[in-house]
Amino acid sequence: MTAGMTEKYRVRVFNNIWPGGLKRLPWDRFAVSADADNPHAILVRSADLYGMEISESLLAVGRAGSGTNNIPVPAMSERGIAVFNGIDPDDSELERRIEAGKKAFAGYELAGRTLGVVGLGKVGCLVADVAIKLGMHVIGYDPEITVDSAWSLPSAVKKAQSLSEVLKHSNFLSVHVPLVDATRGMIDAGGIAQLKPGSVVLNFSRGGVVRETAILEALETGQLSKYVCDFPDPQLTGRHGVILLPHLGASTREAEENCAVMVADQVRDYLIDGTIQNSVNFPDVILPRESRFRVAIANANVPNMVGGISHEMAMAGLNIATMTNKSRKDLAYTLVDVDSEVPDSVIKAIGAIDGVLMVRYLPLAN
């Protein structure tokens, strides 16, 4: 979608998204429905988008939750489509009911012991903060920590340079990462062997992040004393040392409302202003407007991209008011504000640059 201010952004909604979140999409700029054809954006909770045809019009996908297992992120990235997420909502149904039961067991003080936190996003930082207030030592690891998370991370948290460093120092290990190829099975037998004997592993991220066969073996040998998770699995039920909880990370009405508002705001700002915040595949890029005329470019993270974009604008006699370019692994994103209207020929020329995945012209109305 380019300059057409008379055309509304079409948003297709899967599942039930809290109406208060949808109200964040102004009616004069957005047409929101469950059956929108050729949508510019998709809002989803648990619906599986694998196998769904990706329309040429699609610009963004927002999930009202923290995981993206139901979204083909690599396929979206290849097209330059930004994927956003929010707080984890409750699933529509639990994998199985867990009978509540009480077991008497002896515990021990948390103060003075070390908690390892793997994944220092919003939840990981909150866990670290609570642990410190309980008198624990905390060591954390996240190779992709964002600037916002770094600012919110308590200063008392020791920053580890590797997962192995966290494991070797931990009495307790709390995992807070998404389930992607890089994290699948990241807590395996070799990693568990590095923990202090009798340690406790807590997994409230995704079941596949932890090798459950390795967990059970470690419980048998005493390397682990407990495994706590909210992703029940048949091989875990009834096993000594395993504590299973329902997956109710955000079952409150407030949590559902918050994640709907968050993802709606992210998609709205991306479509209208091209800004990116809390995307799972692109870097955060926030640029206050200095002009009515803005161009947003999603591109492969390759050399001389900024030079190529600047060259095309200079050849058309356009003056750049401000510009920013940020990268995240193989992808990068550029925002450019120019002092005058940008001709369609320039947008097409930028789109033809090798490595450009998507280019959008985002002028504001007078």
Number of C-alpha atoms within 10 A of each C-alpha: 16 13 17 12 14 8 13 16 24 21 26 20 20 18 13 13 20 16 11 13 19 21 14 18 20 12 12 11 16 19 17 22 15 13 12 15 12 14 22 23 26 23 26 25 28 20 13 14 17 13 8 9 7 16 11 10 15 20 24 23 25 28 30 31 25 18 23 24 15 14 22 15 19 11 12 18 20 14 17 25 24 25 28 28 27 25 22 22 26 20 15 10 8 14 13 11 10 12 9 7 5 6 5 5 5 5 6 6 9 15 13 12 17 20 28 28 29 22 21 25 20 16 16 21 22 16 18 25 19 12 19 19 10 14 14 18 22 26 22 26 23 19 12 12 13 15 10 12 17 14 10 14 22 16 10 12 20 14 16 18 12 13 18 15 17 26 27 15 19 24 21 23 26 23 22 23 23 19 19 15 9 9 14 17 17 16 23 16 18 11 15 25 16 16 24 16 16 16 21 23 26 18 21 19 24 21 17 17 23 24 16 19 13 18 22 21 14 21 21 14 11 14 19 24 17 20 24 17 23 19 20 20 13 9 10 19 12 10 14 13 18 18 16 20 16 16 21 15 15 18 13 12 11 10 18 21 19 22 25 31 22 21 29 26 19 24 31 21 16 20 22 14 21 26 20 21 21 19 20 19 20 25 20 19 20 15 16 9 16 15 17 15 21 27 21 23 23 27 26 22 17 14 9 9 21 15 10 15 20 17 14 18 20 13 9 12 11 18 13 18 15 16 17 14 15 14 18 15 11 12 21 25 29 22 23 24 24 21 15 16 14 21 12 12 11 18 20 13 14 24 19 13 14 12 17 22 20 19 23 21 24 22 22 14 9 4
